[in-house]
Amino acid sequence: MGYAMKTYLKLAWRNIWRNKRRTMITISAIVFAVMIAIIMQSVNRGSYEVMIDRMVSFNTGYVQIQDYRYKEESSLDNSFRYDDELREKVLNSDSRIDHIAPRIETFMLAANHMSTRGSIVFGKNPEKEKQFNDIENYLTEGRLFEMNEESAVIARGLANRLQLSVSDTLVLIGQGRFGMSASGLFEIVGILDHPVRQLNDNGVFMALDTAQYLLSADGYITGLIIAPRQERQTTAVASSLTDDLDGMELAVYTWPELLPELLELMEMDLATPRLLTFVLYVVIGFGFLGTILTMTLERMKEFGILLSVGMQRLKLAMVLFIEMLFISILGVVIGMAAAWLILVLIDPIVLTGDAAQAVIDMGYDPIIPMSFAADQFYRQGLFVFLIAVAVFIFPLLKISRLNILDAARA
């Protein structure tokens, strides 16, 4: 059996290179199909990956622990106590946890001496936050706040609305934990262009201990942000935490559970690219069929002679099937490599002129990033490979019904 298979492989390999032009045309069609499918997918997913990464690193985290009531009612009354015991319990619950950061978040009124705007106030530990994001890189004026400092950093959009700048005083008015009055004056030490558009319009950031004191919530937080060592471990880490924190009135959420609207928006927005990809696959399929149809008709006499000298139809079909595998694998592998090279060369696409300004006005960077997610390479390659396999069924059916005398006289 091993010797026979080795013989089939040799015959198939030699056959595909007997007519190099025909083989190269077929492989080129597969390469083009794989390459276009991957590049389309990469362009579509690139922007969403950046958006998700920003929302996760600057807002929700990959995993977040909250009071079990907080998701339904985002109130300081539904905050929870964070101490060394809880910190150690979380870190020891799963070895795949890389780092954690406590945060407190609430809605308050931000004001200058003349006007007032709604804002979202975040209390954070700047040293812990550095492990999650590079927020300092988005500072356009001043510096970042420090712990034990009664100061604030505000987002560019809010600064423009209130006409505030570095060294000005920000007034915050709101309600603390359990209805306590919360108000204070804070020196603005920095202004940043926040990468999350919503937060760039109304974000106020200060030290965690300062925010806790302002809100009468000493020792309490609204969320504990957790990052696994690798993104794919998110669900497993969340499951481990859920088991370990059972009975503590705490809930564990993954980022898709905290950002369902973003996922729904992505699904809706990706509907058109998926339709275009499907149309591309249909065109690819018919292109393959035409190529294989021509190839099969050109070889009818060859098939007839082989069958007339005693070669079994099953063995001939086996050789043809192996030829198909060689051609498809070569095309898919070369196509994935070519797509990867093109993506590396063009990543990212930098917009200029009016297009760049339009994107900036929407609150995004004027670039189109490429996605290099491994699954889009092997999935698109697999889809095209399956199309090729389906198309190559035609010559196999032709052999099974081939009339030897008619084929030999062709």
C-alpha positions in Angstrom: 0.0 0.0 0.0 2.8 2.4 0.9 4.7 1.7 -2.3 1.5 2.2 -4.4 0.8 5.6 -2.7 4.4 6.6 -3.3 3.9 5.8 -7.0 0.7 7.8 -7.1 2.4 10.8 -5.6 5.2 10.6 -8.1 2.8 10.3 -11.0 0.7 13.2 -9.8 3.6 15.5 -9.3 5.1 14.7 -12.7 1.7 15.1 -14.4 1.0 18.6 -13.0 4.3 19.8 -14.4 4.0 18.2 -17.8 1.9 21.1 -18.9 3.5 23.9 -16.9 1.4 26.7 -18.5 -1.9 24.9 -17.6 -0.7 24.3 -14.0 0.5 27.8 -13.5 -2.8 29.2 -14.7 -4.7 27.1 -12.2 -2.4 27.8 -9.3 -2.5 31.6 -10.2 -6.2 31.5 -10.0 -6.1 30.0 -6.6 -3.4 32.4 -5.4 -5.4 35.4 -6.6 -8.5 34.1 -4.9 -6.8 33.5 -1.6 -4.9 36.8 -1.7 -7.9 38.9 -2.5 -10.1 37.2 0.1 -7.5 37.6 2.9 -6.8 41.3 2.1 -10.5 42.1 2.0 -10.9 40.4 5.4 -7.8 42.1 6.8 -8.9 45.6 5.8 -12.4 45.1 7.3 -11.2 43.6 10.5 -8.2 46.0 11.1 -10.2 49.0 12.1 -12.4 47.0 14.4 -9.5 45.4 16.1 -8.1 48.8 16.9 -11.5 50.0 18.1 -11.9 46.9 20.4 -8.3 47.2 21.7 -8.9 50.8 22.6 -12.2 50.1 24.3 -10.8 47.2 26.2 -7.5 48.7 27.3 -8.9 52.2 28.1 -12.3 51.3 29.3 -13.6 47.8 30.2 -10.6 45.6 30.3 -10.6 42.0 28.9 -12.2 40.9 32.2 -13.9 43.0 34.8 -15.2 42.3 38.3 -18.2 44.4 39.5 -20.8 44.2 42.2 -23.5 41.9 40.9 -26.0 44.8 40.8 -23.7 47.4 39.1 -24.4 46.3 35.5 -28.1 46.9 35.9 -27.7 50.1 37.9 -24.4 51.9 37.5 -24.5 53.6 40.8 -21.8 54.2 43.4 -24.2 52.5 45.9 -23.4 49.3 44.0 -19.6 49.7 44.4 -17.6 47.1 46.3 -14.8 47.1 48.8 -11.3 46.5 47.4 -8.6 45.5 49.8 -5.4 43.4 50.0 -7.3 40.2 50.7 -9.5 40.6 47.6 -6.5 41.6 45.5 -4.5 38.4 46.6 -7.6 36.3 46.0 -8.0 37.5 42.5 -4.3 37.2 41.6 -4.1 33.7 43.0 -7.3 32.5 41.3 -5.6 31.9 38.0 -2.0 31.9 37.0 -2.9 33.3 33.6 -3.8 36.7 35.1 -1.1 39.1 34.1 -2.1 42.3 35.9 -5.1 44.1 37.5 -6.1 47.7 38.1 -8.9 49.1 40.4 -11.1 51.9 39.1 -14.0 54.0 40.3 -16.3 55.7 37.8 -19.3 58.0 38.1 -21.3 60.7 36.4 -20.7 64.3 37.6 -21.2 67.9 36.5 -18.0 69.6 35.3 -18.0 73.3 35.4 -16.0 76.5 35.0 -17.0 79.9 36.3 -19.7 80.3 33.7 -21.0 77.0 32.3 -21.6 73.3 33.2 -21.3 70.1 31.2 -22.0 66.5 32.1 -18.9 64.4 32.5 -17.7 60.9 33.4 -15.2 60.9 36.2 -12.7 58.1 36.5 -10.5 57.4 39.5 -7.4 55.4 38.5 -4.0 54.3 39.8 -1.6 55.8 37.2 1.0 53.1 37.8 -1.4 50.3 37.4 -2.9 51.9 34.3 0.4 51.9 32.5 0.2 48.1 32.4 -3.0 48.4 30.4 -2.6 51.3 28.1 -0.3 54.2 27.0 -2.6 57.0 28.0 0.4 59.3 28.6 1.1 59.2 24.8 -2.2 61.0 24.2 -1.4 64.0 26.4 -1.3 67.1 24.3 -0.7 69.5 27.2 0.7 69.2 30.7 1.3 65.9 32.5 -0.6 63.0 34.1 -1.8 63.2 37.7 -0.1 61.3 40.5 -1.6 59.4 43.5 -2.4 61.6 46.6 -2.7 64.6 44.3 -5.8 66.8 44.2 -5.6 67.4 40.4 -7.3 66.2 37.3 -6.6 65.5 33.6 -9.5 66.3 31.3 -10.3 65.2 27.7 -9.8 67.6 24.8 -13.5 67.7 23.9 -14.6 68.7 27.5 -11.8 71.2 27.7 -12.9 72.9 24.6 -16.6 73.0 25.7 -15.7 74.6 29.0 -12.8 76.6 27.6 -10.4 75.3 30.2 -6.6 74.7 29.9 -3.7 73.5 32.0 -3.5 75.3 35.4 -7.2 76.3 35.3 -9.5 75.1 38.0 -12.2 72.5 37.3 -15.3 72.4 39.4 -16.9 69.0 39.9 -20.4 68.6 41.4 -22.3 65.4 42.0 -23.5 62.8 44.4 -21.3 60.4 46.3 -21.9 57.0 47.8 -25.3 56.6 49.6 -26.5 60.1 48.6 -23.6 62.0 50.1 -22.9 65.4 48.5 -19.8 65.4 46.3 -18.1 68.5 45.1 -14.6 69.9 44.8 -12.1 72.1 43.0 -9.3 70.5 41.1 -6.3 72.0 39.3 -6.1 70.8 35.7 -2.6 69.4 35.2 -3.1 67.9 31.7 -5.3 67.7 28.7 -5.4 64.6 26.5 -6.9 63.6 23.2 -8.5 60.4 24.4 -8.5 57.6 21.8 -12.0 56.5 22.7 -14.2 59.1 21.1 -17.0 59.1 23.7 -14.5 59.6 26.5 -12.8 62.4 24.6 -16.1 64.4 24.8 -16.7 64.2 28.5 -13.9 62.4 30.4 -12.3 63.6 33.6 -9.4 61.5 35.1 -7.9 61.8 38.6 -6.1 59.7 41.1 -8.0 56.8 42.6 -7.6 57.8 46.2 -8.6 61.4 45.3 -11.8 60.2 43.6 -12.7 57.9 46.5 -12.4 60.8 49.0 -14.4 63.1 46.7 -17.2 60.5 46.4 -17.2 59.4 50.1 -16.2 55.9 48.9 -12.8 55.3 50.7 -11.7 51.8 49.9 -14.5 51.2 47.3 -14.3 50.8 43.6 -16.8 50.2 40.8 -14.7 47.9 38.7 -11.5 45.8 38.9 -10.0 45.5 35.5 -8.1 42.3 34.7 -5.8 41.4 31.8 -4.9 37.8 31.0 -1.5 37.0 29.7 -3.0 36.3 26.2 -6.3 37.5 24.8 -7.5 34.0 24.0 -7.4 33.2 27.7 -10.1 35.7 28.5 -13.0 33.3 28.8 -11.0 30.8 30.8 -9.7 33.4 33.3 -13.3 34.8 33.7 -14.5 31.2 34.4 -11.9 30.7 37.1 -12.7 34.0 38.8 -16.4 33.2 38.8 -15.8 30.0 40.6 -13.4 31.5 43.2 -15.6 34.6 43.9 -18.8 32.6 44.3 -20.8 33.8 47.2 -19.1 37.2 47.4 -21.9 39.2 45.6 -19.4 39.9 42.8 -20.0 39.3 39.1 -17.3 38.6 36.5 -17.8 39.8 32.9 -15.7 39.5 29.7 -15.5 42.4 27.4 -18.1 41.1 24.9 -20.6 41.0 27.7 -19.8 44.6 28.6 -19.8 45.9 25.0 -22.6 44.1 23.3 -23.6 47.2 21.3 -20.1 47.4 19.8 -20.3 43.7 18.7 -23.8 44.2 17.2 -22.5 47.3 15.3 -19.6 45.3 14.0 -21.8 42.4 12.9 -24.1 44.8 11.0 -21.2 46.7 9.4 -19.5 43.5 8.3 -22.6 42.2 6.5 -21.7 44.0 3.3 -18.1 42.9 3.2 -19.2 39.3 3.9 -21.7 39.5 1.0 -18.9 40.8 -1.3 -16.7 38.0 -0.1 -19.4 35.5 -0.9 -19.8 37.0 -4.4 -16.0 36.7 -4.8 -16.2 33.0 -3.8 -18.9 32.4 -6.4 -16.8 34.1 -9.1 -13.7 32.2 -8.0 -15.7 28.9 -8.2 -16.9 29.5 -11.7 -13.3 30.6 -12.7 -12.0 27.3 -11.3 -14.7 25.4 -13.1 -13.8 26.9 -16.4 -10.1 26.2 -15.9 -10.7 22.6 -14.8 -13.2 22.0 -17.6 -10.7 23.0 -20.2 -7.9 21.0 -18.6 -10.1 17.9 -18.4 -11.2 18.1 -22.1 -7.6 18.6 -23.2 -6.6 15.3 -21.4 -9.5 13.1 -22.5 -7.3 11.3 -25.0 -4.7 10.7 -22.3 -7.3 9.3 -20.0 -8.7 7.0 -22.7 -5.2 5.6 -23.5 -4.4 5.0 -19.9 -7.7 3.1 -19.3 -7.3 1.1 -22.6 -3.8 -0.2 -21.5 -5.3 -1.5 -18.3 -5.1 1.3 -15.7 -8.1 1.0 -13.3 -10.5 3.9 -13.2 -10.1 4.1 -9.4 -6.3 4.4 -9.6 -6.6 7.1 -12.3 -9.1 9.0 -10.2 -6.7 8.7 -7.2 -3.8 10.2 -9.3 -6.1 13.0 -10.5 -7.2 13.7 -6.9 -3.6 13.9 -5.7 -2.9 16.3 -8.6 -5.8 18.4 -7.3 -4.4 18.4 -3.8 -0.9 19.4 -5.0 -2.3 22.3 -7.1 -4.7 23.5 -4.4 -2.1 23.3 -1.6 0.5 25.2 -3.6 -2.0 27.8 -4.6 -3.3 28.3 -1.0 0.1 28.4 0.6 1.5 30.9 -2.0 -1.7 33.0 -1.8 -1.4 33.2 2.0 2.3 34.1 1.8 1.6 36.8 -0.9 -1.3 38.2 1.1 0.9 38.5 4.2 3.7 40.2 2.3 1.3 42.7 0.8 -0.3 43.5 4.1 3.1 44.0 5.7 4.1 46.4 2.9 0.9 48.5 3.0 0.2 48.4 6.8 -1.1 50.9 7.7 -2.7 52.9 4.9 -2.3 56.6 5.8 -5.1 58.8 4.6 -4.3 62.3 3.4 -6.2 65.4 2.3 -10.0 65.7 2.7 -10.4 62.0 3.6 -7.9 62.3 6.5 -9.7 65.4 7.8 -13.1 63.7 7.6 -11.8 60.8 9.6 -10.1 63.1 12.2 -13.4 65.0 12.6 -15.1 61.8 13.4 -12.6 61.3 16.3 -10.4 58.6 14.7 -6.8 58.4 13.5 -6.4 59.0 9.7 -5.1 55.5 9.1 -6.6 52.2 7.9 -4.8 49.5 9.9 -4.5 45.9 8.6 -5.4 42.8 10.7 -2.9 40.0 10.9 -5.1 37.6 12.9 -4.1 34.1 12.1 -7.7 32.8 11.7 -8.4 35.0 8.7 -5.5 33.4 6.9 -6.3 29.8 7.4 -10.1 30.3 7.1 -9.9 32.1 3.8 -7.3 29.5 2.6 -9.6 26.7 3.8 -12.7 28.2 2.0 -10.8 28.5 -1.3 -9.3 25.0 -0.9 -12.8 23.6 -0.4 -14.0 25.4 -3.5 -11.1 23.9 -5.4 -11.9 20.4 -4.1 -15.5 20.8 -5.1 -14.6 21.9 -8.6 -12.1 19.1 -9.1 -14.9 16.6 -8.6 -15.8 17.2 -12.2 -12.9 15.4 -13.8 -13.4 12.5 -11.4 -17.0 12.1 -12.5 -15.8 12.4 -16.1 -13.4 9.5 -15.7 -16.1 7.3 -14.0 -18.3 7.7 -17.1 -15.6 7.8 -19.7 -16.1 5.7 -22.9 -12.6 4.3 -23.6 -13.0 4.1 -27.4 -14.5 7.6 -27.8 -11.8 9.0 -25.6 -8.9 7.2 -27.4 -10.1 8.6 -30.7 -10.5 12.2 -29.4 
